């Protein structure tokens, strides 16, 4: 059957696409700058492994799992407080396989390793105002926020909940939480209080971080009443936890709202 020809916007005819058609080929310059090209060059220089094309690289990656994954660890310069004892423990196919067994690392160490002055976050608010934060500034902000969470008693395994719009404050709070080994959960501020409670009530957060409002479509929406109801409900949940009313649920202490 011959594929039909369609039309694009404005009635312009577009060629039909058949299965197997090549849709895109990157330019030689884009190929040269690609991360996978850098990885292949690294393999040749550091491991003495040369591959003529992508298919050869892929074939090696699935045949030599230990060699491939150990090279990824080294090439990506993973920062770990404890190196893996074993790169790969095989299971039944994908089932039961374990990678980098025994390794200990923190996500924040991996994402904040760029040069001090490099741009880390670019923000544009609802009114079109643009902001930029460097990696050095982001590290300082996340570190200060982590100190604040420590003063509130947050440590590894604790839960931190947040009601924040997408933006720099949410990124900083997440990085601060993750740097302590705590667990992060968040809701968009337009959620209803009941929906927020459904999410946060399951994890018994030690700290709730909430914006006092947000702007959307040129309007300002206050969050005080909604977050007040949420804090009250979460506090009641924590009281029930302490009384042992919900066996198996994360046990909370006091809830600090900031």
Steps between C-alpha positions, in 0.01 A plus 500: 500500500637841409520741798275800466637850480379746761497871546668711760395833642356741245420221259862437396553146381740290704660177382363180648726303734536127463635253754878486474541850359798688644355815658810681619879488474707722732766722348866393531555788745216385722634144493845630595359686801270219615557349844508150357783605269694625801433169674631301203814715493543445875469122454770505233739712708439347845392143431655430160157422356423629150160460335431580138138602547212508743398140432845373602487707819152372583600138439791534743282674760258207523766228471741633764274641770774537759733674256230732369352607833837544669602724211184708540575545871854621424416708191219681681733574797249371753574641845445236766570478871539125452607334176305196377627160607342343191406671175232255395324202654304317237147376554256318275519747213407840637326343801718503809796676337686740731747768397778674697436284805626658821544849357385800700451840341284808513313636201587859591873430469442391140303804382687784671847423371511758220732806513401775745404756237314271260124565476305241699142630499329744265155614610226698326201600712138559403575863413797412280771598750813296439747389767818295495683320782849358468613164635698676770193695610281190485745306718496783756120522500455124533760483775331777700161331458649167611629665816151632567352153458761356736401753764143374462623148571498359146741212444538196275172325432277783619234638267475861383183614325464816294222707345693715257466624141760390247799726545827561678358459852372152421836396351692632801267329748522170313880509481525589869272209590682250280841610629398383848380162378140601573200420279335775294134523403328800345169629372423783264330786687185472288426159657205496737571453871339153493723388212808631680400311812447180300860525382677628809294310755655174381856603585471687834731790410720656765504836317250667269633780279224714350479817296259766626362543149572479130436698185331361191342671201565840649317415823633435850358200686540489878581167663469584868160341559585188299837440665354575843246223449774269375724566801212434736409173329859381480555584865197292591635213291833520682322490834320183391832353384655558838204328662559199276169531318651422157723196520759486226478872408810719529522619859506878529615723779405865491415683180692820429335729244723757332 
